[in-house]
Amino acid sequence: MSTVTSKDGTKIAFDKIGSGPAVILVNGATAYRAFDPTMAQLAELLGKQFTVYNYDRRGRGDSGDTQPFAKEREIEDLQALVEDAGGKAMVFGISSGGVLSLDAAAVTPGITKVVVYEPSLIVDDSRQPVPADYAEHLTMLAAEGKRDEAIEYFLTQAVGIPAEYISGMKQDQTTWSRMASVAHTIAYDAAFVGNVMQGKPLPTDRWVKVTVPVLVADGGASDAWLHHAADALSKVLPHASRLTLEGQTHMVDPKVLAPVLIEFFKK
């Protein structure tokens, strides 16, 4: 494990694998290195051709969590990793991590290419939107230390898991406790995605400054709302291409994803 120091002094922990041009992996909500073998496997596969940074986002795993939180702090964390990579890096972001990746690319000249997989966007009525006060409610739950409630709220409102399934999920105490340890950071993700999960068309100006090539990908076996989100995002980005990985879901197979990233990043 290595660390970089973000602009506000926060230590950001990461594993670095392989050699070659730099690729930074940006995870989605609740995921971190000790709780996501999928991203570690992807890093190993990409490490055969790239220098891969697999990091714990702020407040998770071995990374610090200086308060108060603001979206800009997470962007600065990613920028610190780009600097560690020599000032240039390509980025892969999944789910809400894809939205963070795009927001960072809009203000970070050193990010040269981006791939986003199934970004957390709800752009129409193909599923229920998150509540209008989604981000504010998560922030309140975090401030009150209500970790279990924050996880339940996230799983039912954002992921779309029926409420009656939650008690069964809690039976897996190891998984639940690991999510609970980072429950406060769900509000951090909400700061990026809460206002673009309202069932409304995407803003046309948010990513207008993302002038680098972007690949927007989804899984062919995923729910319709994720396809619609990927389609909508590709239309508002200045230089986007679109790809569907047949048979894949939000839990994408690294062995299927890695060749796609390698091809795009090597162009």
N, C-alpha and C positions, 0 to 999 in steps of 0.2 A: 504493500500500500504506500502511496505517496500523497502529498497534499500540495495545494496551491493556496495562496492567501488572496481572498477577494478584496475588492476596493474598501469595504467597511471593516476589514480585519478578520473576517470569518474564514476559518480553515475549511477547505473543500477537499474531501478525500476521494482518491481515484486509484484504479488499477490501470497500468499501461502495458499493452501487449503488442508484440510484433515490431515491424519496421517499415518505413516508407512514408508516403503522405499521411497526414493526420486526419483521423475520423473520430469525432466525439459522439457518444451515444447518450441520448437524453430520454430518461424514463418517464412514464406517466405517473398518475396518482398512486400513492402508497408504496410504490416499488423502490427498492434500493439493492445494493450489491448482495448483501447477505440474504435477501428475500426474493431474488429474481435470478434463478439459474439460466433462464432463457436468454437474458441479455449477456450474461457471461459466456454462454455458448456462442452467441452471435459474435462477440468480441474475439473469441478464439478463431472462428472461421474467417473473419475479416483480417485478423492479425497475420495471416499468411502473405498479405499484400500491402497492408497499411499499418501505421502506428495507431492503435485504437485506445481511446480514453473511455473507460467505463466508470462513471463517477456517481457518488451519492449526492443527490440534490440536497440543498440546504435543509437542515432539520431532520435529516434521515441518516441512519447508519452511523458512520464515523465522521460525518461532516458536522460543523458547528451550526449555530442558529442565532446569530446576533439579532437582537430586537431594536427597534420595531421593524416588522416586515414591510416590504414594498416590492412590487413587481420588478422594479429596477434592480433590486439586489440580486434576484435570480439571473437576470440578464448579465449583470456584472460577474457573477460566478462563472457563467459560460464564457464570458470574455477573458477571464483569468486563465481558463483552460486553453483558449485559443493562443494567448500570449505564451503559455508554457510550451505550446506546440511550435513555437517559432513565429507566431504572428499570423499563420494561415491554417485553416482547418475546414474540413467538410463536416456536416452534421447530419445525424439521423435522429429523428424524434418520433416517438410513438404516443398515440392518444393525446392527452393534454401536453405531453412533452413535445409533440409536434407543433402545437400552437406557440409554446415558449420558444422553440427553435426558430420559428418564422419571425416572432417579435424581436428576437436577438439579431437575426440576419438583417432586419430593417435598419439597425443602428450599428452594425459591426462589420466594417469593411473586410476584416480578416476571414469572415465566413464566405467560402467560395462556391459551395454547392449545398443543397439541402434535400433530404428525402424525408417525407412525413408519411407515416402509416396510420390510417384511420384516425385522423384528428378528431378531438371531442367537440363536435359542432352539431347543433340541431338547427336545420335551416328551413324546415317546413313542418307540416302536420303529420308526418309519417311516424312520429312517436310523440309521447307527451313531453313538453319542454320542462326544464327545471324551473322551480319557483322564481319569481322575479327577485326575491331577496335571498337567493341561494348562497351567494358569497357572504353576505352579511350574517346570515344565520349560522353558517359554518364558523365564521370568525367569533361569533358569540359563544358557540359551544366550546370552541378551543379555549377562549378566555376563561370560561367557567370550569375547565378541566373535565368536561363531559365527553371523554374519548369514545366510549361505546356508542353514545348517541350520535356522535359525529360520523362514525363508520356506518351506522345504520342509515343515517340520513343520506350519505353519499351513495351507498349501495342501492337504496330504494329510489332515490330521486334522480341520480345521474347515471348509474349503471343500469337501472331498470329492473332490478331483482324484486320479485314480489315479497311483500312484507312477511308473509307466512313462511318464507324460506330462511329467514334470518336466524331463527332459533336453531335450526339445523346446522347452519354455518358456524354458530358459536360453539358447537360440539367439538370442532377442530380447534382445540385451545391453543396449539402452537401457532397456527396461521392467524387466528384472531388476535393473539397477544402481539404478534409482530406488526399487524396492522394498527393495533392500538398504540404501539410505541411511536408511530408517526401520524396519528390521527389529526394532530394539530396542523400538519402540513397540507391536509386536504383543502384547507382554506387558501393556501398559497396557490394551488392549482386553480381553485375557483376564481381567484383574482384574474387569471388569464382567460378562462373559458366561460365564466358565469354569464357574461353578456352576449355570448355567441352560441348559447344553448337555449335560446328563448323561442325557437320555432320561427324565426324571422330570417329574411335574406341577409347574407353576410354584408358587412360594410364594404364599400368599394375602395375606401381610402386607407384602411388599417395596414395593409401590406403592399401598398403601392411602391414603397421604397425597397422592396425585396427584388432587386434587379438581377440576382444570380439565378442560375438554372435550379428549378425545383421539380422533383418528382413526387407526385401525389399518388399514393398507393392504397388499395384496400383489398380485403379478402372476398373472394367470390361467394363464400358461404356465410358471410356476415349479414346482419339485418339491413333492411332497405335504407334506414335512416343514415347509416354509415356510408353507403354508396352515394346517397344524395349529398351528404356533406363533402365527400371527396370531389364529386363533380362540381359542386358550387365553389369550392376552394380553388380548384384548378382554373376556373373562369375568372376569378378576381386577381390572380397572381399574374404579374407581367410576363414571366417566362416559365410557364409550367407545362409539364407533360403528365400524362395520366396512365395508370396501369392497375389492372386487377389481377391478383394472384388467385388463380382458380383453386377452389377447395379449401381455401384458408379462412380463418375467422380472426377475431380480435386477438386471440392467443396464437399468433403466427408462428409457424415452424421456422426456426433459424436456418435450417438447411435449405428451405425454399427461399427465404428472404435474402440470405447472404449473396447468392449469385446475382440477384437483381441489384443490390447495392454496389457490388464490385463492378458490374458493367456500367452503371451510371457514373460512379465516382472515377472510373478510369477513362471516360470519354474525353 
